[in-house]
Each structure stands twice: as C-alpha cells, then as structure tokens.
Amino acid sequence: MSGALRIDTDWTYRGFQAVILENELLKVVLLPGLGGKLWQLTHKPSGKELLWQHPRMAPRPVAFGASYDDHFFGGWDELFPNDVPETLGAEAMPDHGELWTLPWSFETRRTADEVEAQLWVETPVSNCRMEKTIRLRAGESKLRFAHRLTNLGRGELPYLWKLHAAVKADEHGRVDVGARSAYLEDFGPPRTGKTGVSYSWPYASGEDGAVHDMRRCLPASSGVNEFQYLTELTGGWCAYTDTSSGVGLGLAFDTGVFRSCWLFATYGGWRGLQTVVLEPCTGTPISVNDGAAAGTHRTLAAGETLETEVVAVVYGGLAAVTGIDADGNVEGEAIG
C-alpha cells in the first residue's frame, strides 16, 4: 500500500516551487512561495479536484499589501491577523493579513508509511511566526495539519486566524456545518434578499416569507452572493459535498481555537464566479477591533504560542454529512 506514497519537489507551477504529496487516494500540490497555499487536492479514485481555481486568473507573484480580491487565485489560503485592512497593535495591517502574499520556507520528510511537508514564515508587521506541518499517510484520504502560531513581539496582538479553503461548487453542492446560529453579513444579494440578519442554521426566511435551506448550493445563473458567520458550534467540523458524485471535502477542527465557521459563497454573482469557501475562524466579526471590544476576537500575548491540529478529509458515497470527529471520520447520509 505504501508503494504509492511519495513526496516530490522536482516540479514548478507557473514559476512557483511545487511540493507534491501523494498516496493511492489523494494527490496534493502545495505552493510554499505563494503564501504556503494548498493549490490542488485531487481525489484519485474519482479523478475529482476538490479545490477551486480561478478560471480567468492564474497564480503569479503578489506584492505585500496587495488587494486580496484582485488576486484571489483559489485553492486554500490562511489569513492572519486580520481580514479587512485595519490597525492592530498600532500597526496598519494589509488586506486579508500578512500570510497569503509571503513566501514560506519548507522542508520535507518521508517515512515508510507517511510523507510530510513542514512550512513556516515570520510576518513582517505583526512579528509572529506561523508554522504548519502537513502529513499524508499511506491508505488514508486525510491530510493532517499541525499548526503552531507564536507572537514574537513585545506586546499583545488582537487577531483573527482563519482557514480559507475554496471548493468547486455548483447546484449539486451541499454545505453542512455543526452549528446552531448564523448571521448574514452586508454582502450580496443573498438568496434571502436581506442582509444584516441572524437566523437559526440552516433555515433562513426570505423577504417574501419563503424559507430557504442555506445548505443547498445554487446554480451560477442565480447571481447570488452570500457571506455569513456560523456560531454556537455543536461540533468542530464543516463539509462541502457534491451530491451528484457523493464526493466531498470535510474539515475537522478544535472549537476551542476555531470558535466560528465563516462561509463565503458566490453563485455566479460576485464577478461571475462560482465557489464556496469554508472558513473555520478564531472569532467574529470581520473587524478584529470590533470583535476584540466585544470579546469575540482574542488577543495573543507577547511570547504566547497557540497550537492546534486540523484534519482535511476527502470522502465518497454521501449525499449529506451529519458529523466529523476530531480524527476526520465522517458520518452522513448515503447517496441515493
């Protein structure tokens, strides 16, 4: 079984060093030089690519401080210590934070039954160090992440940190999250026709009184945009399932660290694009300063280190997900 296990650093993609992790079930392509991005996640038995890539814009080097939306190539990024540009700890932070534009250093390792990529970067403004180790074991359709975030500075830092996994989405898609509550941000138009409202996940009432199942994705022709925070988590997991094939991507995370799950979705509305972004996040709302004042965003003390583990699992044969445990084992409703 371990014969299909490999790690390869002999390739580049559009000028970026590629790191490839592969076993008999998954092929993973990392681009350390572009924010440590996870660029491709392919389910080999079905040939299905789980991550979304921008159809009109290929990866290229990005200047520190650039607009994120204008360089949203797709794949899986990490955002820290902010989303919208704002001043934290007396320093102006760039759009969507510091990590996504920086080149990350990396090392690789292989054992008989596991391949591993270790990536790390130090941020120039917030003076923090982010480390992540990504492991792929023989015979598993799971990526295991070990994260370590350290404040190297002399003062405390209010922050958000979120995973930002853009998945391929269409009208056959379904999003499941272990949450009770949701809030639709001022972005849209959403399918409900109204923003700035809270509701009990997953059913939201529209302006016309119709009840919408927010788990169900929409066709590109709908022209809908939605950005929401899911809170009151009942479990540390979220998932996107392609109900036509039964193949999906789930994320398992520690709710002691990631206390909310954000969802960004454009169904043909925003710039004509079609994707759903799964975003486990350390807090809410989009402004770190607002959240820190309200106690919904945390601070990282000088010298403090935060460590956590995340599992990304690719599964098959399901029409819906009802739970994912900390080891990435998925429960759900069987397809058809």
N, C-alpha and C positions, 0 to 999 in steps of 0.2 A: 504493500500500500504506500510506503514511503518513497517508492521509486518515482512517483510523480511530483514529489516535493522538491521545490527549487527556489533559489533566490538569485537574481540576475541583475548586475549593474552595468552590463555591456551595451546598453541602448540609450539613445536620447530621443526626446519627443519635442519637435519644434525648437530645438536648441537647448532644452532643459534635460539635465541628467534624469533618467528614469530608474527607479528601483522597482523590480518586479518580484512579487511573492506569488507562489503558485503551488497548488496541490491538485488532486484529481477532481476537486469540486469547484474551486474558486481560482480566478486569476485577478490579481490586484496590481495596479500601477500607481506608484507614488511619484510626485514631482517635488522633491525637497527644495529645489531652488525657487519654487513659486509658492511660498508660504507653507511648505510642508503639505501641500494639497494631495488628497487621495483622489486621483483623476478617474480611474476606472475600477469597477468592481463587477466582474463578469461571472455569472453562474454557468459553469461549463456544461453540465448535463443538458440544459435547455438552450444554451447559447445566448441567454438574455443578459443585457447590460442593465444594471440597476441604477447607476448614476446618470444624471442628465448632463449633457454638454451643450453649450450654446450653439445653435445651428448656423449662426451668421458671424461668429466671433471666435477665433482660435486663440489659445493661450499665447501670451507674449510677455516680455518683461514689463513690470509695472513700477512706476516711481513711488517711493514712500510718500504717503499723504494723498494719493490719487483717489478719485471717486470710485467707490465700490460698485455702484450700479452700472457704471460705464465700463467696468472690467469684470463683470460677473460671468466668467467663462463657464461656470458649472463645476461639477464634482463636489467634493466635501472639504470645506474650509473649517478653520477655527477662528473665532472672533474674541478679542480681548484687548484692552479692558473696557471697551465701550462699543456701542453701535453707532448712533448718530454722533457727529462731532460735538464734543463738549470739553470743558475744562475740568480735569480731575487732579486733585493734589496740587493745584496751582499751575498745572501744565495743560496746554491745549492738545487734545488727542485727535488723531486723524480719523477720517470717516471709516467706520467699521473696525476701528482699532489698528493695532500695530502688526499683528502676526501675519496677515494674509498677503502682504507685499514682500516680506523679508525672505531672503534665502536661509534655509535651515541647514545646519550641519547634520551629518548622518554617519552611522556605522551599521554594518550588517553582521549577522551571525547565523550559523546553521548547526543543528544537531541531527541526530538520526531521525527524529520524529517532529522537528519544529524548525521553522525559519523565522527570523526576527530582524526588524529594522528599528534602530534607535535613532530618534531625531531630536534636536534641541536648537534653541535660539534664545538670544538675550535681546530684550526690547530697548530701543534707544531712548525713549521718552519716559516710560513708566519705571524703567530699571528693574525689570522682572526677568526671570528665566523660566521658559516653558520647555518641558521635556515630555516626550511620549515614546513609548515602546510599543510596537505593533507586532503581534505574533500570529502566525498561521500554523496550525498543527496538521499533521497528516490525518486524513479521513474526516476532517471537520469542515463544515461550511460556516465557520465562525472566524471573525477577526477579533482578537483580544487586545485591548488597549490598556496600557498602564500610564497614567498621566501624573506629572509632578510639576506644580507651579510654585515658584518661590519669589517673594518680594525681596530683592537685593538692596532696596533703598533704605533711607533713614526715617522715612515717615510712612504712616498708614495710607493705603490706597483704596478708595471706594472703587468697585469694579463690577462688571459682568463678564462672564465667560460662557460662551455657548458653542456647541457643535452646530454645524451648518451643512447638512447633507442634502443636496439637491437630487431628487429622484425623478426618473422619467414618469410622466403622468398622462393619463387620458381618461375618457369617460368610463373605462372599465376599472379605474382605480378606486381604492378604498383606504382611508386613513383611520387607524384605531389607536387610541391613547388611553392609558389608565388615568383618567381624570374625571372630576365631577363638574368643574366650572370652566367657563370660557369668557373671554372679553374680546369683542371685535374692535380693533383699533381704527383710527380715522384714515382709512385707505380703502380704495375701492373703485368701482362699486362692487360690494359683495352680493351674493345671491339673495340675501335678505332685503337688500335695498336700503339698509341703515347701518350706521357705524356708531362707535362710542357707546355700545350697549353690552351688558353682561347677560349670559344665559346659562342654563344647565346643559352641559355637554351630554349628548351630541345634537340635541334638537333645539333649533332656533326659530323663532317666529319672524315672518317677514312683514313688511309694511302692509301687504294685502291680507294679512292674517293667516297665510299659509304657513305650515310647519315644515322646515327644511331639515333633512338629515345631513349634518355637516360632515359626516364621514365619507359621503359619496362624492367622488370627483366628477367634474363636468367636462363636456367636450370643448374644444378650442373655440367653437362657434358661439359659445355662451358669452364671451367677452367679459368674464368676471375676474375680479382681483379680490383676494382676502388675506388679511394679516391679523392673527389673533394669538392671545396668550391662553394657555390651558393651565389651570391651577387646581388646588385641592387634589393633588395626585393620590390615586389609590394604589399605584404601583409605579415602579421606575422603568417604564417602557413606552415605546411608540413604534408604529409599524405602517408601512405602505404595502398594500397587496394589489397585484394585477389579477383581478378576479377572472379574467379570460384564460390565463395560463395557470393560476394558482401559485405563482412565484412571487415572493415579496422580500422586503428588507425590513428587519426589526432592529431596534437599538435598546439595549438594556443598560440602565444607569442607576446610580445611587441617589435616591431622593434627598438624602442629607446634604448632597452637593448641588445637584441639579434639581431645584425646587419647583420648576415650571417647565412646560414644553411649549415653545412657540411654533406656530405653523404659518408659513408664507405660501400662498398659492396663487398662481396666475393661470387661468384657463382661457388663454387667448387674449386676455385683457391688457396686461402690462407689456407694452412693446411687442404685442403679438406672440408672446412666448407661452409655453405650456410646461409648467413644472410645479412640483410641491417640494418645499424644503422642510425637513424635520429638524427642529432646533431645541433640543434639551438645553436649558439655560439656568444659571445660578439664581436668577431672580426676575423681577418685573418692576417697572415697565421699560420702555425703550430708553428713557433717560436714566442714567445711573444716578445723577444727583437727585432727581425726584424720588427714585427708589430708596436711596440711602437716607433721605429725610423721612421717608415713610416707614423705614425698617424692612423694606422688601428687597433691597440690594445690600450686600455685605461689604465689609472692608477687609483688606489683607494687611495685617500689621507688619511693621518693619521686621525683616528676618523670618517671617512666617512662611511655612510650606504647607501647601494643600496637595494631598494625594488622593487619587480615585481611579477606579477601573470601569471601563465601558466594554460591552460586547456588542459587536455588529453581527447579526446572523442572517443568512440567506436561507429561506425555507421554500418548500413546494407543497402543492396539494391542498391549499387552503383558500377559502373564499372570504374569511374574516379571521382576525386574531383576537383572542379574549384574554391573553396574558403571556408574558415572557418573564422567566425567572432570572436571577442575577447571573446565572451561567449561560444564558442565551437559549434556554429550552423553551420552545414555543407551543402554546396551546391555542386551538382555534376551531373554527367550523370547516369541515371538509368541503372541498369544491364539488358541486353538482352531484 
